[in-house]
């Protein structure tokens, strides 16, 4: 299955009026939807990890170090993508705050 058409879009214009955020300790999470994908970004002490999925919500999740950065890995499961994001930030995956709007990411 080819799912690059929508996730590799350069269009980063938000589809919604706002973003959903959450925080836990020194980790800040931001969920946003663009015309091409859904993005869950985690920031901690200057480090970023991003979990992205195409806007249709059926493709594999991509983990990146920046919103528009190169893909590091793909995952079917949201938990596995969160594990990788936590590893990039040097934190426990259970400590990552996930905004409610992003809770349904993954297959």
Protein Blocks (a to p, Z undefined) as FASTA:
>chain_A
ZZklmmmpcblcdfbfbdcdddehjbccdddddfkbccddddeehiacdddddfkopacc
dddfbfklccfbdcfblklmmmmmmmmnopafklpccdfklmmgcZZ
